[in-house]
């Protein structure tokens, strides 16, 4: 069994740390301007102008069953979709605002269709719910609000009441956790209490757990959905830590106790969460696979995002990225599911990453750079029962102590060394994996 012990969490994360790979879906009105999900704040767009997107939101090609099929084929085991993003627009039929998809040309509950489709494919269901709301009349103007630089911004704040807004959030979370069956993940986003305005706008302050009335919000969620997994972005530690748009280089630890935590890297196929037509920093196939492997090799999960178009389909670049995962995971998922960071006794070879089954019986060597003929290992001597390429189950020969080759006769025997004998040509696989069965 794995010797790594993580910080105890309120929810049950056992399935989460087994499944390792999920899909994030950022979808909302921002798909229409198609230039970043923060466009309302970045461009300081007025309500009147932003209402054009509400008026014209008509995802006539929305087929969540197709999304779910592609997610499952890619090897994703759970999914988190935006029920409400920072713009305040609700993708579900809520009773507490008219600013919702059922009042647009879409005319239906898009979250309901998402839940039914992905649950039908056997994926676990999650909701992203923004703590921020740039549309709600009680959400106070702060350093990231679209109205922050209006000459009368301070006056606009008069009468706004964050207590009323916090109640609004609890009401909507109640709907989400009551009306759609079992929900596995609740992904709140995000706290920024350290932020302050500058100069004449110094009165503007960021928001954190007290503004969200986070203790009440979390207690409500756990009462309605016992065992649910909740992220830590309310500013109160919960089940998962969520590094965003960067890849950790070691297992994340709690900053105060030093304990290992349950964590999930959230990443995008390109540089934007929402659909961004002209954004071109799309990740290469090799990078996509390496990010997944890197994450699991450090004891984490990967939540990879798609941003559907305004018409409701995944564009060709997103589908191509999902196909990369589908092709690799079809043959190599055993090195991801139920795996974690390898025990420290097994040294990671140059240009490789190791994962280990949580029961400790197997090690997976991921070859980021394919070596010629031989791969030297340390920490494996006398411990290997059998070795094979994972993608096709073909045997990989090995020896302990030295390389069995006429040109290596002058090398000293080293009892700590194990040598794997590899074919000269790299297998037809982006990242080949060697499966080691331990004695």
DOMARTOR-281983 format. One line per field, with one value per residue (C-alpha): z, x, y; residue number from 1; residue in one letter. Coordinates in Angstrom, 3 decimals, padded with zeros to 6 digits. Each point is the difference from the previous one (the first is absolute). Example, Ala and Ser with C-alpha at 12.3 -4.5 7.8 and 13.67 -1.06 7.14 Angstrom:
2
c3 = [007.800 | -000.660]
c1 = [012.300 | 001.370]
c2 = [-004.500 | 003.440]
n = [1 | 2]
res = [a | s]
//
This chain:
439
c3 = [000.000 | -000.629 | 003.028 | -000.812 | 002.498 | -000.909 | 002.229 | 001.149 | -001.899 | 000.820 | -003.225 | -001.397 | -002.480 | -000.488 | -003.407 | -000.968 | 000.628 | -001.884 | -003.125 | -000.379 | -003.231 | -000.541 | -002.438 | 000.812 | -002.110 | -000.084 | -001.911 | 000.221 | -001.738 | -000.434 | -002.771 | -002.276 | 000.068 | -000.008 | 001.485 | 003.575 | 002.782 | 001.936 | -002.892 | 001.972 | 002.564 | -002.358 | -002.419 | 002.687 | -002.047 | 001.001 | 000.936 | -003.036 | -002.392 | 001.757 | -000.298 | -003.737 | 000.796 | 002.186 | -002.809 | -002.610 | 002.035 | -002.116 | 000.195 | -002.655 | -000.459 | 003.704 | 000.295 | 003.469 | -000.854 | -002.574 | 002.525 | 002.478 | -002.605 | -000.779 | 003.676 | 000.722 | -003.017 | 001.206 | 003.259 | 002.153 | 002.964 | 001.411 | -001.246 | 001.412 | -001.952 | 000.645 | 001.391 | 000.466 | -000.836 | 001.111 | -002.524 | 002.146 | -002.808 | 001.137 | -002.209 | 001.992 | 000.646 | 003.294 | 001.830 | 001.373 | -003.106 | -003.511 | -001.220 | -001.108 | -003.090 | -000.039 | -000.721 | -003.035 | -003.443 | 001.445 | 001.898 | 002.098 | 003.057 | -001.391 | 003.284 | 000.149 | -003.457 | 000.979 | 003.157 | -001.792 | -002.862 | 002.041 | 002.664 | -002.825 | -001.038 | 003.555 | 000.889 | 003.419 | 000.039 | 001.281 | 000.016 | -000.185 | 001.763 | -000.064 | 003.299 | -002.126 | -001.816 | -002.111 | -000.817 | 003.430 | 001.397 | 003.522 | -001.022 | 001.022 | -002.471 | 000.705 | -001.754 | -002.629 | -000.550 | -003.517 | 001.536 | 002.136 | -001.995 | -000.515 | 001.324 | 002.191 | 001.050 | 003.686 | -000.303 | -001.885 | 003.001 | 002.282 | 001.032 | -001.192 | 002.657 | -000.022 | 002.645 | -002.466 | -002.679 | 002.284 | 000.598 | -003.775 | -000.390 | 002.666 | -001.735 | -003.336 | 001.467 | 001.631 | -003.445 | -001.558 | 002.764 | 000.220 | -003.549 | -001.921 | 001.953 | 001.541 | -000.517 | 000.610 | -000.150 | 000.835 | -001.404 | 001.455 | -001.608 | 001.464 | 002.973 | -000.381 | 003.366 | -000.338 | -003.007 | 000.421 | -002.327 | -000.311 | 000.083 | 000.051 | -000.215 | 003.186 | 001.577 | -002.282 | 001.757 | -001.065 | 001.419 | 002.070 | 002.284 | 002.083 | -003.101 | -001.279 | 003.517 | -000.957 | 003.146 | -000.539 | -003.710 | 000.554 | 002.824 | -002.274 | -002.803 | 002.316 | 001.519 | -003.432 | -001.531 | 002.690 | -001.272 | -002.708 | -000.877 | 000.304 | -001.038 | 002.279 | -001.920 | 002.466 | 002.161 | 002.289 | -000.396 | -001.182 | -002.121 | -002.968 | -000.792 | -003.512 | -001.576 | -003.210 | -003.272 | 001.376 | 000.623 | 003.494 | 000.177 | 003.282 | 001.971 | 001.471 | 003.765 | 002.383 | 000.610 | 003.780 | 000.945 | -002.786 | -000.596 | -003.498 | -001.414 | -002.582 | -003.050 | -003.548 | -002.701 | -002.152 | -003.491 | -003.416 | -003.503 | -000.943 | 002.045 | 000.697 | 001.948 | -002.071 | -003.794 | -001.471 | -003.778 | -000.659 | 002.879 | -001.470 | 002.864 | -000.313 | 001.695 | -002.072 | 000.208 | 001.879 | 002.550 | 000.595 | 000.869 | 002.043 | 002.110 | 000.944 | 000.778 | 001.922 | 002.149 | 000.959 | 000.587 | 002.763 | 001.582 | -001.681 | -002.330 | -003.312 | -000.870 | -003.678 | -001.385 | -003.167 | -000.969 | -002.287 | -002.743 | 000.143 | -002.193 | 002.488 | -001.563 | 000.727 | -002.688 | -002.092 | 002.157 | 003.187 | -001.690 | -001.284 | 003.514 | 001.419 | -002.723 | 001.138 | 003.459 | -001.445 | -002.052 | 002.857 | 002.814 | -002.021 | 000.527 | 002.990 | 002.468 | 002.415 | 000.819 | 001.012 | 001.679 | 003.546 | -000.130 | 001.960 | 000.606 | 000.113 | 003.310 | 000.544 | -000.142 | -003.771 | -001.661 | -003.042 | -003.065 | -002.110 | -002.325 | 001.632 | 002.450 | 002.383 | 001.275 | 002.311 | 000.571 | 003.360 | 001.101 | -000.631 | -002.371 | -003.245 | -001.137 | -003.266 | -001.757 | -002.428 | -002.628 | -000.747 | -002.090 | -001.555 | 000.842 | -002.364 | 000.807 | 003.771 | 002.963 | 003.326 | 003.199 | 003.648 | 002.887 | -001.998 | 000.344 | 001.096 | 000.153 | -003.552 | -000.827 | -003.574 | -002.321 | -003.110 | -002.201 | 001.180 | -003.413 | -001.471 | 002.877 | -001.675 | 002.290 | 000.926 | 000.972 | 002.917 | 002.014 | 003.345 | 000.600 | -003.449 | -003.681 | -001.846 | -003.115 | -001.446 | -000.080 | 003.673 | 001.262 | 001.651 | 002.064 | 003.647 | 001.390 | 002.198 | 002.172 | 000.198 | -003.774 | -002.030 | -003.780 | -002.271 | -003.623 | -002.397 | -003.770 | -002.039 | -001.438 | 002.233 | 000.043 | -001.794 | 003.138 | 001.058 | 003.436 | 000.240 | 003.387 | 001.513 | 002.563 | 002.767 | 002.061 | 003.376 | 001.905]
c1 = [000.000 | 001.079 | 001.729 | -001.137 | -002.526 | -001.971 | -001.698 | -003.421 | -002.888 | -003.701 | -001.134 | 000.853 | 002.861 | 000.761 | -001.709 | 001.580 | 003.586 | -000.690 | -001.540 | 002.676 | -001.301 | -002.986 | -001.524 | -000.622 | -002.601 | -000.091 | -003.064 | -002.108 | -000.905 | 003.717 | 000.060 | -001.694 | 002.679 | 002.449 | 002.941 | 000.409 | -002.450 | 001.115 | -000.918 | -002.655 | 002.613 | 002.968 | -001.862 | -002.195 | -003.079 | -003.273 | -003.100 | -001.779 | 002.646 | 000.422 | -003.767 | 000.558 | 001.650 | -002.949 | -002.393 | 001.884 | 001.034 | -001.337 | 002.105 | -001.974 | 002.722 | 000.305 | 000.268 | 001.268 | -000.258 | 002.755 | 002.082 | -000.420 | 000.947 | 003.239 | 000.821 | -000.472 | 002.082 | 002.771 | 000.140 | -001.586 | -001.911 | -001.709 | -001.090 | -000.530 | -002.104 | -000.625 | -003.505 | 000.804 | 003.214 | 001.115 | -002.294 | -002.932 | -001.866 | -001.592 | 000.113 | -002.831 | -003.653 | 000.299 | -002.911 | 002.143 | 000.883 | -001.290 | 003.607 | -000.050 | 000.144 | -003.719 | -000.657 | 002.308 | -000.673 | 001.478 | -003.266 | 000.941 | 001.981 | 003.484 | 001.345 | -002.775 | 000.974 | 003.675 | -000.690 | -002.167 | 002.465 | 003.186 | -001.673 | -001.268 | 003.617 | 000.957 | 001.959 | -000.243 | -001.681 | 001.358 | -001.181 | 002.175 | -001.719 | 001.585 | 000.158 | 000.367 | -002.962 | 000.436 | -003.731 | -001.604 | -001.148 | 001.266 | 003.513 | 002.182 | 002.355 | 003.603 | 003.404 | -001.071 | -003.594 | -000.789 | -001.240 | 003.108 | 001.217 | -003.351 | 000.122 | -003.014 | 001.078 | -000.039 | -003.524 | -001.106 | 001.085 | -002.452 | -002.761 | 001.759 | -000.122 | 002.334 | -002.150 | -002.868 | 002.362 | 001.295 | -003.603 | -000.543 | 002.970 | -001.327 | -003.365 | 001.567 | 002.337 | -003.063 | -001.591 | 003.101 | 000.439 | -003.689 | -001.355 | 002.601 | 000.546 | 003.315 | 002.725 | 003.591 | 001.958 | -000.783 | 002.636 | -000.240 | 002.064 | 001.593 | 001.223 | 002.254 | -000.201 | 003.581 | -000.891 | -000.512 | -000.681 | 002.556 | -000.054 | -003.512 | -001.353 | 001.738 | -003.430 | -000.484 | 001.012 | 000.102 | -002.184 | 000.500 | -001.689 | -001.863 | -001.556 | -001.140 | -001.155 | 001.981 | -000.578 | -003.755 | 000.387 | 002.196 | -002.162 | -003.024 | 001.736 | 001.091 | -003.452 | -001.616 | 002.658 | 001.896 | 003.369 | 000.227 | 003.492 | 000.516 | 003.020 | 001.789 | -000.694 | -002.531 | 003.091 | -000.860 | 001.945 | -002.197 | 000.777 | 002.138 | 002.669 | -000.188 | 003.177 | -001.008 | 001.887 | 003.326 | 001.421 | 001.344 | 003.394 | -000.699 | -002.969 | -001.787 | 000.185 | -002.170 | 001.762 | -000.516 | 000.218 | 002.232 | -002.407 | -000.448 | -003.340 | -002.416 | 000.553 | -001.144 | 001.763 | -002.540 | 001.262 | -001.199 | 000.642 | 000.881 | 000.572 | -003.675 | -002.749 | -002.906 | -000.112 | 002.523 | -000.140 | 003.343 | 002.057 | 002.800 | 002.097 | -001.450 | 002.049 | 001.793 | -001.049 | 003.204 | -000.628 | -003.571 | 001.125 | 002.967 | -002.185 | -002.249 | 002.920 | 001.897 | -003.039 | -000.669 | 003.717 | -000.251 | -003.152 | -002.455 | -003.010 | -000.311 | -003.154 | 000.326 | -002.276 | -002.033 | -001.733 | -002.967 | -000.994 | -003.040 | -001.890 | 000.684 | 002.597 | 003.680 | 002.144 | 002.427 | 003.028 | -001.683 | -001.196 | 003.530 | 001.408 | -002.586 | 000.904 | 003.649 | -001.067 | -002.359 | 002.746 | 002.526 | -002.393 | -001.484 | 003.251 | 001.657 | -002.731 | 001.163 | 002.970 | -002.428 | -003.068 | 000.624 | 003.567 | 001.993 | 003.559 | 002.496 | 001.604 | 003.295 | 002.068 | -000.591 | 002.204 | -001.466 | 002.254 | 001.028 | -002.792 | -002.563 | -002.896 | -001.111 | -003.444 | -000.809 | -003.222 | -001.491 | 000.243 | 003.749 | 000.201 | 000.889 | 002.255 | -000.558 | 002.941 | -001.098 | 002.659 | -000.090 | 003.181 | 000.533 | 003.444 | 002.084 | 000.009 | 000.492 | -001.692 | 001.820 | -002.058 | 000.967 | -001.975 | -001.460 | 002.752 | -001.400 | -003.539 | -001.294 | -002.052 | -000.901 | 000.118 | -001.980 | -001.044 | -003.441 | -001.399 | 000.311 | 001.001 | 003.305 | 002.777 | 002.881 | 003.119 | 002.151 | 003.071 | 001.408 | 003.573 | 001.254 | -000.855 | 000.154 | 001.734 | 003.470 | 000.910 | -000.896 | 002.516 | 002.130 | -002.889 | 000.178 | -002.704 | -002.347 | -002.395 | -002.305 | -000.513 | -002.747 | 000.159 | -003.056 | 000.676 | -002.120 | -000.592 | 002.102 | -003.064 | -002.475 | -003.418 | -002.842 | -001.111 | 000.431 | 001.251 | 000.816 | -000.549 | 001.835 | -001.993 | 002.085 | -001.521 | 001.718 | 000.752]
c2 = [000.000 | 003.589 | 001.507 | 003.568 | 001.357 | 003.121 | 002.546 | -001.206 | 001.576 | 000.462 | -001.703 | -003.432 | 000.438 | -003.718 | -000.177 | 003.334 | -001.095 | -003.215 | 001.567 | 002.730 | 001.595 | 002.288 | 002.476 | 003.675 | 001.835 | 003.814 | 001.132 | 003.128 | 003.241 | 000.762 | -002.622 | 002.561 | 002.736 | -002.934 | 001.870 | -001.299 | -000.785 | 003.119 | 002.298 | 001.892 | 001.037 | 000.342 | 002.268 | 001.620 | -000.792 | 001.659 | -001.997 | 001.423 | -001.275 | -003.342 | -000.523 | -000.469 | -003.331 | -000.983 | 000.957 | -002.056 | -003.074 | -002.849 | -003.196 | -001.855 | -002.629 | -000.864 | -003.768 | -000.916 | -003.698 | 000.548 | 001.938 | -002.850 | -002.584 | 001.845 | 000.498 | -003.694 | -000.992 | 002.344 | -001.938 | 002.697 | -001.380 | 003.094 | 003.409 | 003.490 | 002.527 | 003.681 | 000.426 | 003.689 | 001.856 | 003.472 | 001.683 | -001.162 | -001.750 | -003.265 | -003.077 | -001.588 | 000.790 | 001.838 | 001.645 | 002.828 | 002.014 | 000.606 | 000.058 | -003.631 | -002.184 | -000.767 | 003.687 | 000.057 | -001.498 | -003.214 | -000.345 | -003.004 | -001.128 | -000.662 | -001.362 | -002.590 | -001.288 | -000.042 | -002.012 | -002.544 | -000.483 | -000.393 | -002.108 | -002.191 | -000.654 | -000.938 | 003.148 | 001.604 | 003.406 | 003.309 | 003.608 | 003.090 | 002.902 | 003.447 | 001.851 | 003.127 | 001.552 | 003.123 | 000.132 | -000.299 | 003.377 | -000.795 | -001.060 | 002.945 | 001.662 | -001.055 | -000.016 | -002.588 | 001.172 | 001.362 | 003.289 | 000.545 | 003.038 | 001.699 | 003.593 | -000.744 | -003.494 | 000.899 | 001.346 | -003.131 | -002.058 | 001.763 | -002.386 | -003.154 | -002.705 | -003.004 | -001.716 | -000.082 | -001.262 | -002.769 | -001.080 | -000.016 | -002.352 | -002.362 | -000.075 | -000.873 | -002.605 | -001.565 | -000.266 | -001.515 | -002.559 | -000.894 | -000.087 | -002.022 | -003.200 | -001.017 | 002.595 | -001.074 | 003.271 | 003.627 | 002.350 | 003.543 | 002.777 | 002.165 | 002.100 | 003.053 | 001.745 | 001.294 | 002.197 | 003.757 | 002.870 | 002.785 | 003.786 | 001.406 | -003.555 | -001.190 | -000.501 | -002.989 | -003.213 | -003.623 | -002.738 | -003.124 | -002.498 | 002.594 | 001.557 | -003.395 | -001.003 | -003.069 | -002.036 | 000.090 | -000.687 | -003.046 | -001.349 | 000.275 | -001.899 | -002.799 | -000.305 | -000.296 | -002.281 | -001.960 | -001.170 | 002.659 | 001.264 | 003.789 | 002.070 | 002.471 | 003.219 | 001.357 | 000.698 | -002.904 | -003.253 | -002.839 | -003.062 | 001.018 | 002.579 | 001.346 | 001.451 | 001.775 | 000.358 | -001.179 | -003.446 | -000.705 | -001.692 | -001.802 | -001.300 | 003.022 | 000.362 | 001.970 | 003.333 | -000.152 | -003.678 | -001.311 | -002.891 | -001.392 | 001.194 | -001.357 | 002.176 | 000.547 | 002.014 | 001.839 | 000.724 | 001.101 | -001.303 | 003.578 | 003.164 | 000.699 | -001.742 | 001.279 | -000.319 | 002.434 | -000.071 | 001.714 | -001.448 | -002.094 | -001.398 | -003.498 | -002.698 | -002.614 | -003.662 | -000.857 | 002.737 | -001.167 | -003.526 | 001.171 | 002.294 | -002.905 | -002.290 | 002.690 | 000.720 | -003.611 | -000.610 | 002.641 | -001.420 | 002.391 | 000.076 | 001.837 | 001.963 | 000.965 | 002.696 | 000.394 | 003.252 | -000.732 | 002.427 | 002.269 | -002.473 | -002.748 | -002.259 | -000.669 | 001.573 | -002.041 | 000.857 | -001.188 | -003.178 | -000.655 | 000.401 | -002.388 | -002.481 | 000.126 | -001.131 | -002.598 | -001.629 | -000.070 | -000.942 | -002.860 | -001.900 | 001.672 | 000.962 | -002.699 | 002.232 | 002.802 | -001.501 | -001.163 | 001.303 | 002.541 | 001.183 | -002.869 | -000.906 | 001.880 | -003.200 | -000.056 | 002.607 | 001.764 | -000.494 | 002.992 | 001.228 | -002.283 | 000.220 | -002.731 | -000.864 | -002.892 | -001.899 | 000.897 | -003.623 | 000.214 | -002.974 | 001.791 | 002.845 | 001.856 | 001.619 | 002.732 | 000.694 | 003.732 | -000.351 | -003.397 | -001.472 | -002.052 | -003.711 | 000.173 | 001.666 | -000.089 | -000.114 | 000.414 | -001.391 | -002.889 | -002.618 | -003.342 | 001.392 | -000.534 | -003.071 | 000.969 | 003.019 | 000.897 | 002.875 | 001.018 | 000.942 | -003.510 | -002.296 | -000.944 | -001.220 | 002.288 | -001.957 | 001.129 | -000.891 | 001.080 | 001.166 | 000.947 | 000.397 | -003.287 | 001.340 | -000.673 | 003.697 | 000.420 | -002.564 | 002.691 | 001.338 | -000.967 | -002.221 | 002.050 | -001.984 | 003.030 | 000.174 | -001.642 | 000.266 | -000.138 | -001.067 | 002.058 | -000.215 | 002.397 | 001.731 | 001.774 | -001.695 | 001.781 | 001.838 | 003.646 | -001.013 | -003.713 | -001.614 | -002.968 | -001.961 | -001.574 | -002.808 | -000.088 | -003.172]
n = [1 | 2 | 3 | 4 | 5 | 6 | 7 | 8 | 9 | 10 | 11 | 12 | 13 | 14 | 15 | 16 | 17 | 18 | 19 | 20 | 21 | 22 | 23 | 24 | 25 | 26 | 27 | 28 | 29 | 30 | 31 | 32 | 33 | 34 | 35 | 36 | 37 | 38 | 39 | 40 | 41 | 42 | 43 | 44 | 45 | 46 | 47 | 48 | 49 | 50 | 51 | 52 | 53 | 54 | 55 | 56 | 57 | 58 | 59 | 60 | 61 | 62 | 63 | 64 | 65 | 66 | 67 | 68 | 69 | 70 | 71 | 72 | 73 | 74 | 75 | 76 | 77 | 78 | 79 | 80 | 81 | 82 | 83 | 84 | 85 | 86 | 87 | 88 | 89 | 90 | 91 | 92 | 93 | 94 | 95 | 96 | 97 | 98 | 99 | 100 | 101 | 102 | 103 | 104 | 105 | 106 | 107 | 108 | 109 | 110 | 111 | 112 | 113 | 114 | 115 | 116 | 117 | 118 | 119 | 120 | 121 | 122 | 123 | 124 | 125 | 126 | 127 | 128 | 129 | 130 | 131 | 132 | 133 | 134 | 135 | 136 | 137 | 138 | 139 | 140 | 141 | 142 | 143 | 144 | 145 | 146 | 147 | 148 | 149 | 150 | 151 | 152 | 153 | 154 | 155 | 156 | 157 | 158 | 159 | 160 | 161 | 162 | 163 | 164 | 165 | 166 | 167 | 168 | 169 | 170 | 171 | 172 | 173 | 174 | 175 | 176 | 177 | 178 | 179 | 180 | 181 | 182 | 183 | 184 | 185 | 186 | 187 | 188 | 189 | 190 | 191 | 192 | 193 | 194 | 195 | 196 | 197 | 198 | 199 | 200 | 201 | 202 | 203 | 204 | 205 | 206 | 207 | 208 | 209 | 210 | 211 | 212 | 213 | 214 | 215 | 216 | 217 | 218 | 219 | 220 | 221 | 222 | 223 | 224 | 225 | 226 | 227 | 228 | 229 | 230 | 231 | 232 | 233 | 234 | 235 | 236 | 237 | 238 | 239 | 240 | 241 | 242 | 243 | 244 | 245 | 246 | 247 | 248 | 249 | 250 | 251 | 252 | 253 | 254 | 255 | 256 | 257 | 258 | 259 | 260 | 261 | 262 | 263 | 264 | 265 | 266 | 267 | 268 | 269 | 270 | 271 | 272 | 273 | 274 | 275 | 276 | 277 | 278 | 279 | 280 | 281 | 282 | 283 | 284 | 285 | 286 | 287 | 288 | 289 | 290 | 291 | 292 | 293 | 294 | 295 | 296 | 297 | 298 | 299 | 300 | 301 | 302 | 303 | 304 | 305 | 306 | 307 | 308 | 309 | 310 | 311 | 312 | 313 | 314 | 315 | 316 | 317 | 318 | 319 | 320 | 321 | 322 | 323 | 324 | 325 | 326 | 327 | 328 | 329 | 330 | 331 | 332 | 333 | 334 | 335 | 336 | 337 | 338 | 339 | 340 | 341 | 342 | 343 | 344 | 345 | 346 | 347 | 348 | 349 | 350 | 351 | 352 | 353 | 354 | 355 | 356 | 357 | 358 | 359 | 360 | 361 | 362 | 363 | 364 | 365 | 366 | 367 | 368 | 369 | 370 | 371 | 372 | 373 | 374 | 375 | 376 | 377 | 378 | 379 | 380 | 381 | 382 | 383 | 384 | 385 | 386 | 387 | 388 | 389 | 390 | 391 | 392 | 393 | 394 | 395 | 396 | 397 | 398 | 399 | 400 | 401 | 402 | 403 | 404 | 405 | 406 | 407 | 408 | 409 | 410 | 411 | 412 | 413 | 414 | 415 | 416 | 417 | 418 | 419 | 420 | 421 | 422 | 423 | 424 | 425 | 426 | 427 | 428 | 429 | 430 | 431 | 432 | 433 | 434 | 435 | 436 | 437 | 438 | 439]
res = [x | x | x | x | x | x | x | x | x | x | x | x | x | x | x | x | x | x | x | x | x | x | x | x | x | x | x | x | x | x | x | x | x | x | x | x | x | x | x | x | x | x | x | x | x | x | x | x | x | x | x | x | x | x | x | x | x | x | x | x | x | x | x | x | x | x | x | x | x | x | x | x | x | x | x | x | x | x | x | x | x | x | x | x | x | x | x | x | x | x | x | x | x | x | x | x | x | x | x | x | x | x | x | x | x | x | x | x | x | x | x | x | x | x | x | x | x | x | x | x | x | x | x | x | x | x | x | x | x | x | x | x | x | x | x | x | x | x | x | x | x | x | x | x | x | x | x | x | x | x | x | x | x | x | x | x | x | x | x | x | x | x | x | x | x | x | x | x | x | x | x | x | x | x | x | x | x | x | x | x | x | x | x | x | x | x | x | x | x | x | x | x | x | x | x | x | x | x | x | x | x | x | x | x | x | x | x | x | x | x | x | x | x | x | x | x | x | x | x | x | x | x | x | x | x | x | x | x | x | x | x | x | x | x | x | x | x | x | x | x | x | x | x | x | x | x | x | x | x | x | x | x | x | x | x | x | x | x | x | x | x | x | x | x | x | x | x | x | x | x | x | x | x | x | x | x | x | x | x | x | x | x | x | x | x | x | x | x | x | x | x | x | x | x | x | x | x | x | x | x | x | x | x | x | x | x | x | x | x | x | x | x | x | x | x | x | x | x | x | x | x | x | x | x | x | x | x | x | x | x | x | x | x | x | x | x | x | x | x | x | x | x | x | x | x | x | x | x | x | x | x | x | x | x | x | x | x | x | x | x | x | x | x | x | x | x | x | x | x | x | x | x | x | x | x | x | x | x | x | x | x | x | x | x | x | x | x | x | x | x | x | x | x | x | x | x | x | x | x | x | x | x | x | x | x | x | x | x | x | x | x | x | x | x | x | x | x | x | x | x | x | x | x | x | x | x | x | x | x | x | x | x | x | x | x | x | x | x | x]
//
